[in-house]
Amino acid sequence: MSRTHHAQGGEPSQRMLRVAELIRHTMAELLVRSATGDSVLESQPITIPEVRMSSDLKLATIFVMPLGGARVADVLAALNRHKKALRGEIARRIDLRFAPDIRFKADPSFEYGAKIDALLELPKVKRDLNNKQDKLE
């Protein structure tokens, strides 16, 4: 299940989670089917790991990451160029009272994971992990 958070820091409602997941699946389908006709979006696979809804369901923040993390800025620019058409397709495919405004952001979890990996590779951390492992054996 995707990580979805309430805009004001509380727990997301079931409706927020459901709408976020519907939007995530719809966006993924639109990108696979190349609904935009944009060469940047068609040239590489793009994952949508998460969608966060505002508490009033009027804003969907769609987190995206091109495969391999390359050309993130180009992908975000291309998605923003087609934002109006993508929002219209989302509204057409999902039965909601109104179409939420959408915004695109790069998924920060890959960068966070890389930072954790770099920390785990530090000599001091490796030493501490090895010492802990030795004590467990």
Backbone hydrogen bonds in HBPLUS format (Angstrom, degrees):
<---DONOR---> <-ACCEPTOR-->    atom                        ^
c    i                          cat <-CA-CA->   ^        H-A-AA   ^      H-
h    n   atom  resd res      DA  || num        DHA   H-A  angle D-A-AA Bond
n    s   type  num  typ     dist DA aas  dist angle  dist       angle   num
A0009-GLY N   A0006-HIS O   3.16 MM   3  5.35 167.2  2.18 115.6 115.3     1
A0017-LEU N   A0013-SER O   3.03 MM   4  6.36 162.1  2.06 152.7 157.2     2
A0018-ARG N   A0014-GLN O   2.87 MM   4  6.05 160.9  1.91 149.7 155.3     3
A0019-VAL N   A0015-ARG O   2.89 MM   4  6.04 171.4  1.90 156.5 158.5     4
A0020-ALA N   A0016-MET O   2.92 MM   4  5.98 161.4  1.96 147.2 153.1     5
A0021-GLU N   A0017-LEU O   2.99 MM   4  6.15 158.4  2.04 146.8 152.4     6
A0022-LEU N   A0018-ARG O   2.97 MM   4  6.23 154.4  2.04 147.6 155.0     7
A0023-ILE N   A0019-VAL O   2.94 MM   4  6.17 160.2  1.98 152.3 157.4     8
A0024-ARG N   A0020-ALA O   2.89 MM   4  6.12 155.8  1.95 146.6 153.9     9
A0025-HIS N   A0021-GLU O   2.99 MM   4  6.18 167.5  2.01 150.7 153.2    10
A0026-THR N   A0022-LEU O   2.95 MM   4  6.09 159.9  1.99 146.5 152.8    11
A0027-MET N   A0023-ILE O   2.85 MM   4  5.98 166.3  1.87 154.2 157.5    12
A0028-ALA N   A0024-ARG O   3.00 MM   4  6.17 161.2  2.04 148.1 153.6    13
A0029-GLU N   A0025-HIS O   2.98 MM   4  6.19 158.4  2.03 147.4 153.1    14
A0030-LEU N   A0026-THR O   2.90 MM   4  6.17 157.1  1.95 150.1 156.7    15
A0031-LEU N   A0027-MET O   2.94 MM   4  6.17 156.6  2.00 152.2 157.9    16
A0032-VAL N   A0028-ALA O   2.96 MM   4  6.17 154.5  2.02 148.4 155.6    17
A0033-ARG N   A0029-GLU O   2.98 MM   4  6.10 157.6  2.03 149.2 155.1    18
A0035-ALA N   A0030-LEU O   3.06 MM   5  5.35 175.0  2.06 158.6 160.0    19
A0034-SER N   A0031-LEU O   3.24 MM   3  4.97 158.4  2.29  96.3 102.0    20
A0042-GLU N   A0038-ASP O   2.95 MM   4  6.14 141.7  2.10 147.8 159.8    21
A0043-SER N   A0039-SER O   2.98 MM   4  5.82 127.8  2.26 138.8 148.9    22
A0067-LEU N   A0045-PRO O   2.87 MM  22  5.58 165.1  1.89 157.3 154.5    23
A0047-THR N   A0065-MET O   2.86 MM  18  5.32 172.2  1.86 148.8 146.2    24
A0065-MET N   A0047-THR O   2.98 MM  18  5.32 145.1  2.11 148.2 152.0    25
A0063-PHE N   A0050-GLU O   2.95 MM  13  5.37 164.2  1.97 157.0 160.8    26
A0052-ARG N   A0061-THR O   2.91 MM   9  5.14 161.6  1.94 145.8 150.9    27
A0061-THR N   A0052-ARG O   2.81 MM   9  5.14 170.3  1.82 156.7 158.3    28
A0054-SER N   A0059-LEU O   2.95 MM   5  5.37 147.0  2.06 154.6 160.8    29
A0057-LEU N   A0054-SER O   2.96 MM   3  5.12 162.0  1.99 112.6 117.6    30
A0101-ASP N   A0058-LYS O   2.82 MM  43  5.99 157.3  1.87 145.3 138.8    31
A0060-ALA N   A0101-ASP O   2.79 MM  41  6.16 161.0  1.82 165.1 171.7    32
A0103-ARG N   A0060-ALA O   2.98 MM  43  6.42 148.3  2.08 161.6 164.2    33
A0062-ILE N   A0103-ARG O   2.78 MM  41  6.07 171.1  1.79 172.9 171.4    34
A0105-LYS N   A0062-ILE O   3.01 MM  43  6.23 156.5  2.07 148.0 149.1    35
A0064-VAL N   A0105-LYS O   2.89 MM  41  6.26 157.8  1.94 161.1 168.6    36
A0107-ASP N   A0064-VAL O   2.93 MM  43  5.36 150.3  2.02 144.3 142.7    37
A0069-GLY N   A0066-PRO O   2.79 MM   3  5.13 159.3  1.83 135.4 137.3    38
A0075-VAL N   A0071-ARG O   3.02 MM   4  6.28 158.7  2.07 154.2 160.0    39
A0076-LEU N   A0072-VAL O   2.91 MM   4  6.17 165.7  1.93 158.8 162.4    40
A0077-ALA N   A0073-ALA O   2.96 MM   4  6.11 158.7  2.00 145.9 152.0    41
A0078-ALA N   A0074-ASP O   2.94 MM   4  6.14 156.5  2.00 145.3 151.8    42
A0079-LEU N   A0075-VAL O   2.89 MM   4  6.13 163.0  1.92 154.3 158.9    43
A0080-ASN N   A0076-LEU O   2.93 MM   4  6.11 157.7  1.98 147.1 153.5    44
A0081-ARG N   A0077-ALA O   2.95 MM   4  6.20 142.3  2.09 142.4 152.7    45
A0082-HIS N   A0078-ALA O   3.24 MM   4  6.52 139.4  2.41 141.7 151.4    46
A0082-HIS N   A0079-LEU O   3.12 MM   3  5.21 130.1  2.38  97.1 110.0    47
A0083-LYS N   A0080-ASN O   3.34 MM   3  4.81 167.5  2.36  97.8  99.7    48
A0086-LEU N   A0082-HIS O   2.90 MM   4  6.07 165.6  1.92 163.3 168.2    49
A0087-ARG N   A0083-LYS O   2.84 MM   4  5.96 159.5  1.88 150.7 156.4    50
A0088-GLY N   A0084-LYS O   3.02 MM   4  6.23 155.6  2.09 143.6 150.3    51
A0089-GLU N   A0085-ALA O   2.95 MM   4  6.26 153.0  2.03 147.2 154.3    52
A0090-ILE N   A0086-LEU O   2.90 MM   4  6.14 157.4  1.95 150.6 156.9    53
A0091-ALA N   A0087-ARG O   2.93 MM   4  6.17 162.9  1.96 150.7 155.2    54
A0092-ARG N   A0088-GLY O   2.95 MM   4  6.15 151.0  2.03 142.7 150.9    55
A0093-ARG N   A0089-GLU O   2.99 MM   4  6.15 150.1  2.08 146.6 153.7    56
A0094-ILE N   A0090-ILE O   2.91 MM   4  5.93 145.0  2.03 153.4 161.9    57
A0096-LEU N   A0094-ILE O   3.03 MM   2  5.93 115.2  2.47 113.5  97.0    58
A0112-TYR N   A0108-PRO O   2.98 MM   4  6.20 159.7  2.02 154.6 161.1    59
A0113-GLY N   A0109-SER O   2.90 MM   4  6.01 156.5  1.95 141.4 147.6    60
A0114-ALA N   A0110-PHE O   2.99 MM   4  6.25 151.6  2.07 144.5 152.0    61
A0115-LYS N   A0111-GLU O   3.04 MM   4  6.35 149.1  2.13 145.3 153.3    62
A0116-ILE N   A0112-TYR O   3.03 MM   4  6.37 156.1  2.09 150.2 156.5    63
A0117-ASP N   A0113-GLY O   2.93 MM   4  6.19 161.6  1.96 150.0 155.0    64
A0118-ALA N   A0114-ALA O   2.94 MM   4  6.16 155.9  2.00 144.1 150.5    65
A0119-LEU N   A0115-LYS O   2.95 MM   4  6.23 154.0  2.02 146.6 153.6    66
A0120-LEU N   A0116-ILE O   2.94 MM   4  6.22 156.6  1.99 152.4 158.7    67
A0121-GLU N   A0117-ASP O   3.15 MM   4  6.37 127.9  2.43 138.8 151.8    68
A0121-GLU N   A0118-ALA O   3.21 MM   3  5.17 138.3  2.39  94.7 106.3    69
A0122-LEU N   A0119-LEU O   3.15 MM   3  5.41 160.0  2.19 107.7 113.9    70
A0126-LYS N   A0122-LEU O   2.93 MM   4  6.19 164.7  1.96 161.9 166.9    71
A0127-ARG N   A0123-PRO O   2.89 MM   4  6.07 159.5  1.94 149.6 155.3    72
A0128-ASP N   A0124-LYS O   3.02 MM   4  6.26 162.0  2.05 145.9 150.4    73
A0129-LEU N   A0125-VAL O   2.87 MM   4  6.10 159.0  1.91 152.8 158.8    74
A0130-ASN N   A0126-LYS O   2.86 MM   4  6.06 156.6  1.91 149.9 156.4    75
A0131-ASN N   A0127-ARG O   2.87 MM   4  6.13 157.1  1.93 151.8 158.3    76
A0132-LYS N   A0128-ASP O   2.98 MM   4  6.18 157.2  2.04 146.0 152.0    77
A0133-GLN N   A0129-LEU O   2.96 MM   4  6.16 154.2  2.03 143.7 150.9    78
A0134-ASP N   A0130-ASN O   2.90 MM   4  6.15 154.9  1.97 148.2 154.7    79
A0135-LYS N   A0131-ASN O   3.12 MM   4  6.36 151.0  2.21 145.1 152.0    80
A0136-LEU N   A0132-LYS O   3.17 MM   4  6.42 140.7  2.33 141.4 151.5    81
A0136-LEU N   A0133-GLN O   3.19 MM   3  5.17 126.9  2.49  94.5 108.0    82
